[in-house]
Amino acid sequence: MSTDEAMGITWDEHEVSRLPNGAYAVCCTSCAERIIELAMQAFGVRGEVFGWDVGKNPTSVVAGPTHGAHLDTGQGHDFAVIDGRYLVDPWAVHTECSSERAAFDLDDADDRCEVLRLYGDPRTWTRRVINRLGNYEWIPVVPRQLRGHFPATPRG
């Protein structure tokens, strides 16, 4: 689901990559939304956008201080969590090149370790929800599989 072809990415006359809805494929939020759309179409399962704000997750490798972030504490980042279990993030693989894998099973102990290494402290994560007015809000939440787990090696 995370290849350019599977995501329906096309290139315009200016060599800009776009998703089927016209959004930029280099935008992590747009990639997460597309993954959620594909998961519903292919498997009938729901997904949610998770992420963190600029400077809130300095222990992350993905969108972190070592990968071209605008701040020493890192940049913001969004990714998809599918069916409450699978973290899927093609942006980290194809845009930033900070990960060799785009999908992780949060129920798998080895994958959880890699998620903690790449995505930093899950206590900094938020989940996007739509409020009663139809606007987005970000609610702090740690996926159940990561509760009580923290990055093995804090970055200084």
N, C-alpha and C positions, 0 to 999 in steps of 0.2 A: 503494500500500500504506500510505501514511501519513496518510490522512484518518481522521476519527473513524468514518465509515461503514465504510471498508475494514478498519479495526482492530476493528470490532465493539463500539465504545464505546457504552455506554448511560448514562443518568443516573438515579440513584435518587431517592427521594422527598425527599431532603435536598439535591438538586442536586449530588451528588457523581458525578463521572465514573468509570465502572468498565469494566474489560476483561472479556471473556467468562469468564475464570477467577475473577472477583470482585476482582482486584487493582485498586488505584487507578491510574487512567490518568495521574495527575500524577507518578507515580514513574518516573524515567528508567530504572531497571533493569527494571521491569515492561514498559515500552514496548519496550525492546530485546529482551526475551524474546518478546514478541508478534510483533515484526517477524521474528525468527528462525523462529518457528512458521509465520507466513504464507509466508515464503520457501520453506520446505520443502513446504508444502501446494501452493503455486501453481507453483513451478518445480523442485521436487525438489533444491534446493541447501541446503547447510548454512550456518549462521552461528555466530558467537561473540560473546559479550559482552566488550567492551573498556571501559576506563575509567581513572579515577584517583581517588585518595583526597583527602579534604579537605586543602586547602593545598598539594598536590603539584604543581599546574600553574598557577602564577600568570600565565602568558602566554596562557591561553585566554580567549576572549571568551565562549564557551558555558560556563555555570556558573562564570564568572570573576568577578573582583573588581568589575567594573562592572555586573553583573546581579544585584544583591540577595544576593550571597554573604554568609555569616555571618562570614567572615574576610576580611581585606584580601588574602589570598593566594588566595581563591577557595574554592569548595565542591567536593565530589566529584561525579563524573558518570559515567554509563554510557551506552553506545550500542552498536548492532549493527554488525558487519562481516560482510557476506554474501559467501559464496564466495571469501573472501580478497581481495575486490576492491571491494565497494561499502560505503561507510560510510553507514548509514541511521539517522537520528535525528529522529523526529517530535517528540520532547519539546522539542528546541531551537526548533522552529517554533511549535508549538501551545501549549506551556506557558510557556516562558521568553521566547519571541519574540526570541531573539538571532540567528536565522538566517532567511532567506527561503526556504531550500531544506532539504529533509529528506534528500536522497540525493546522494551524491558518488561518482564513479568514480575510484578511486585510481590507475587506469592512465592517466587523462587529466591532462596537465600543468597545465591551468588549474584543474581540480578539486583537484589536490594543493595548489596555491597557496592556494586558498580554505580547504581543510581545515587547512592550517598556520596560516592567519590566525585561523580560528574555534576550532580545537581545540588550539592551542598546541603546545608542544614534545612530539613523539611519544616522546621518551626517558622521559617521565613516565607513559606509558600502560602499563596492565597488561591481561592477557587472563585471563578467568575459566576455570578448568579444574576438573574434579572429580577429587579425589585417590582413592587406592585404598580409602579408608574411606567414600567417597561424600560427602565434604564439599567445599565450594568452597574453592579457593585462587586467588590472583591472582599471575600470573607476569609479570614485566616482559618486554615484547616490543614491538618496533617493526615495523609491517607492512612487508614487503619493499619496497614502492613508496616508503616514506618514509625508508628508511635513508640516513643521511648528509644529510638535509634537516632544517632547523630553522626556526622562525618567522622571517619576514623582519624584523619589527620587535619586538624585545623590549619588553614593557610594564614600566614602572617603578613 
